[in-house]
Amino acid sequence: MENGSSIDTIGTKQEHLHENMSPDLAMNKIKTAGSISISPALFEKLYLSPQNQVKGHLRQTFGNPTAIGLAGHVISIGPLACDLMGWRGAGGSGAASIPFFLYFGGVLMTLGGLLEFFLGNTFPSVVFVSFGAFWLSYGGLLLPQLNAYAAYAPPDATSIAEGLETQGFNASFGFVTLSMGLLCFMYTICSIRTNIAFVIVFLTLLITFSLITGAYWALAEDYTGNGGFAARLLEGAGAASFVCTAASWWILFSLMFASVDMPFSLPLGDLSTRIPGASDRKLAQD
């Protein structure tokens, strides 16, 4: 079995796809083999998800949608990171990027998540769909037509000058970012069964949402006195999300290089075989 193939007793061609096999060759063998087994490391490289057993042959028929969701993610989080850090005078909480939040972040990530769902990849499916919904919501929040910010504006000019029109908004929006932080905390724990790059993505997102929450609640408590402190928290959130962007680009490059069978690959730091799953532990005990 030097070439990884054999013929079983009933004449069906069997293939074992190992970690060092190129993803393009592996996908071709998936389409032609009668029976296959894929090493966990190779499956993680193709789908960014621990290998699970699903019925049907959709993975053998369609392409890998993970890169679609990642493309939407990097084009959304990257510009926002630069806005939060104020690079080259950027700012406005990303208002200039509203269409990109809606279409790249919202549409592409939701589409990628739905396609992952049909392939049976639950973890990336939930991640992409939930962040797709977040970017749609965040882009909508910045649209004046939804009146999300203006609804908190008081009628008198004195309150506006003191920043009171934003306190209710800041306090409320802080709970949104806190909830996203809790979601990223759960994703970070789950990602330790995938790869190091994914862990970096979710850990930095957790830090990002935590710092943003602190900034908005600081402004809600004292808009004038805590302005400088909140600005530093938002700058830190921008730095964390920039690291997230870099890790996400690394994963995207790795997937796209694999899709065209480049003669080299970018390592993602596979963790799926380093941390045994519950089913693996059960088999070992049996």
C-alpha positions in Angstrom: 0.0 0.0 0.0 2.8 2.4 -0.9 0.4 4.5 -3.0 -2.4 4.4 -0.4 -4.8 2.2 -2.4 -6.0 -1.4 -2.3 -8.7 -3.6 -3.6 -11.1 -5.2 -1.1 -12.5 -8.7 -1.3 -15.5 -7.7 -3.4 -13.4 -5.8 -5.9 -14.1 -2.2 -4.6 -11.3 0.3 -4.9 -10.3 1.6 -1.5 -8.2 4.7 -0.9 -6.6 6.1 2.3 -5.8 9.8 2.1 -2.9 10.8 4.2 -1.8 14.1 5.7 1.0 14.8 3.2 -1.1 14.2 0.1 -1.9 17.4 -1.8 -5.6 18.6 -1.2 -6.3 18.7 -4.9 -5.1 15.1 -5.5 -7.1 14.1 -2.4 -10.3 15.6 -3.7 -9.8 13.8 -7.0 -9.4 10.5 -5.2 -12.5 11.2 -3.2 -14.5 11.5 -6.4 -13.1 8.3 -7.9 -12.7 5.9 -5.0 -15.3 3.4 -4.0 -14.3 3.6 -0.4 -12.1 6.2 1.3 -10.6 7.1 4.7 -9.1 10.5 5.3 -6.6 11.3 7.9 -7.8 13.9 10.5 -5.0 16.3 9.6 -5.9 16.3 5.9 -9.6 16.7 6.6 -8.8 19.7 8.9 -6.7 21.2 6.1 -9.6 20.9 3.7 -12.5 21.9 5.9 -11.1 23.6 9.1 -13.3 21.3 11.1 -12.7 18.0 13.0 -13.7 15.1 10.9 -17.1 13.7 11.5 -19.2 11.0 9.9 -22.0 12.3 7.6 -24.2 10.6 5.1 -24.2 11.3 1.3 -21.6 12.4 -1.1 -21.9 16.2 -1.2 -18.2 16.6 -0.2 -17.2 14.5 -3.2 -19.4 16.6 -5.5 -19.0 20.2 -4.6 -16.1 22.6 -3.7 -15.0 23.7 -0.3 -17.0 26.7 0.9 -14.7 27.6 3.8 -12.7 30.1 1.7 -16.0 32.0 0.8 -16.7 32.7 4.4 -13.1 33.6 5.1 -13.1 36.1 2.2 -16.1 37.8 3.6 -14.5 37.9 7.1 -11.2 39.5 6.1 -12.7 42.2 4.0 -15.0 43.2 6.9 -12.8 42.9 10.0 -9.6 44.3 8.3 -11.0 47.8 7.5 -12.8 48.0 10.8 -9.5 47.2 12.6 -7.8 50.1 10.8 -10.8 52.4 11.6 -10.5 51.6 15.3 -6.8 52.3 15.4 -7.3 55.5 13.4 -4.8 54.7 10.7 -4.3 57.5 8.2 -7.1 59.4 9.8 -9.7 56.6 9.5 -12.6 56.6 11.9 -16.3 56.8 12.2 -16.7 53.3 13.5 -16.4 52.0 10.0 -19.2 53.9 8.4 -17.3 54.2 5.2 -17.4 50.4 4.9 -21.1 49.9 5.4 -21.7 48.1 2.0 -18.7 45.8 2.7 -20.0 44.9 6.1 -23.4 44.1 4.5 -22.3 42.2 1.4 -18.9 40.8 2.2 -19.4 40.2 5.9 -23.1 39.6 5.8 -23.8 37.9 2.5 -20.6 36.0 1.9 -20.2 34.7 5.5 -23.9 33.6 5.6 -23.6 31.9 2.2 -20.4 30.1 3.3 -22.0 29.0 6.5 -25.1 27.6 4.7 -22.9 25.7 2.3 -20.8 24.3 5.3 -24.1 23.2 6.8 -25.1 21.2 3.8 -21.7 19.5 3.9 -22.2 18.5 7.5 -19.5 20.8 8.9 -21.3 22.1 12.0 -18.6 24.2 13.6 -17.6 26.4 10.6 -21.3 26.6 9.7 -22.3 28.1 13.0 -19.3 30.4 13.0 -19.9 31.8 9.5 -23.7 32.2 9.9 -23.5 33.9 13.3 -20.8 36.4 12.1 -22.7 36.9 8.9 -25.7 38.0 11.0 -23.5 40.2 13.1 -22.1 42.0 10.1 -25.6 42.5 8.7 -26.7 43.9 12.0 -23.7 46.1 12.5 -23.9 47.5 8.9 -27.6 48.1 9.5 -26.8 49.9 12.8 -24.8 52.4 10.9 -27.6 53.1 8.4 -29.5 56.3 9.3 -32.7 54.8 8.0 -32.9 52.4 10.9 -32.8 55.3 13.4 -30.8 53.2 15.9 -28.6 56.0 17.1 -30.9 59.0 16.7 -33.6 57.3 18.8 -31.5 58.1 21.9 -31.1 61.8 21.1 -32.6 64.1 23.8 -34.6 67.1 22.7 -32.5 69.8 24.4 -29.2 71.2 23.2 -27.7 71.1 26.7 -28.0 67.3 27.0 -26.5 66.9 23.5 -23.5 69.0 24.4 -22.9 66.9 27.5 -23.0 63.7 25.5 -26.2 62.4 27.2 -27.7 61.4 23.9 -25.2 58.6 23.6 -25.2 57.2 27.1 -28.3 55.0 26.6 -27.0 53.8 23.2 -23.5 53.0 24.5 -24.8 51.1 27.5 -27.2 49.1 25.3 -24.7 48.4 22.5 -22.2 47.2 25.2 -24.5 44.3 25.9 -24.4 43.4 22.2 -20.6 43.3 22.1 -20.5 41.4 25.4 -22.8 38.7 23.9 -20.5 38.5 20.9 -17.6 38.2 23.2 -19.3 35.2 25.0 -19.9 33.7 21.6 -16.2 34.0 20.7 -15.2 32.6 24.1 -17.2 29.4 23.2 -15.7 29.4 19.7 -12.2 29.7 21.2 -12.7 26.6 23.3 -14.1 24.7 20.3 -11.2 25.8 18.1 -8.6 24.0 20.1 -9.8 20.9 18.2 -9.0 22.5 14.9 -5.8 24.4 14.4 -3.6 27.1 15.9 -4.5 29.7 13.3 -8.2 29.3 14.2 -7.4 29.6 17.9 -5.6 32.9 17.2 -8.6 34.2 15.2 -11.2 33.5 18.0 -8.9 34.5 20.9 -8.2 37.9 19.3 -11.9 38.3 18.5 -12.7 37.6 22.1 -10.2 40.3 23.2 -11.6 42.7 20.6 -15.2 42.4 21.7 -14.2 42.6 25.4 -12.3 45.9 24.8 -15.1 47.3 22.8 -17.6 46.4 25.5 -15.4 48.2 28.1 -15.1 51.3 25.9 -18.8 51.6 25.3 -19.7 51.1 29.0 -17.0 53.6 30.0 -18.6 56.2 27.7 -22.1 55.3 29.1 -20.9 55.9 32.6 -19.1 59.2 32.0 -19.0 60.4 28.4 -16.7 63.4 29.0 -14.4 62.1 31.7 -13.9 58.6 30.2 -13.5 59.7 26.6 -9.7 59.3 26.5 -9.8 55.9 28.3 -12.5 54.6 25.9 -10.4 55.8 22.9 -7.5 53.8 24.2 -9.7 50.7 24.6 -11.0 51.0 21.1 -7.5 51.4 19.8 -6.5 48.2 21.6 -9.6 46.5 20.1 -8.4 47.6 16.7 -4.9 46.1 17.3 -6.4 42.8 18.4 -8.7 42.7 15.4 -5.7 43.5 13.2 -4.0 40.3 14.5 -7.2 38.5 13.8 -7.2 39.8 10.3 -3.6 38.6 9.8 -4.4 35.1 11.0 -7.5 35.0 8.9 -5.5 36.0 5.8 -3.0 33.3 6.6 -5.8 30.7 6.7 -7.3 32.0 3.4 -4.0 31.9 1.6 -3.4 28.4 2.9 -6.8 27.2 1.5 -6.5 28.9 -1.8 -2.9 27.6 -2.3 -4.3 24.1 -1.6 -7.2 24.6 -4.0 -4.9 25.2 -7.0 -2.4 22.5 -5.9 0.6 24.9 -5.3 3.9 23.0 -4.8 4.1 24.4 -1.2 1.6 24.9 1.6 1.2 27.2 4.6 1.0 25.3 7.9 -2.0 26.0 10.1 -0.8 24.2 13.2 -3.1 21.2 13.2 -4.6 20.4 16.6 -7.2 17.9 15.7 -4.8 15.0 16.3 -3.0 16.6 19.3 -6.2 16.8 21.4 -8.1 13.5 21.2 -11.9 13.9 20.9 -14.5 12.2 23.1 -15.1 9.5 20.5 -11.3 8.9 20.2 -11.0 8.5 24.0 -14.0 6.1 24.1 -12.4 3.9 21.4 -9.1 3.9 23.2 -10.9 2.8 26.4 -12.7 0.0 24.5 
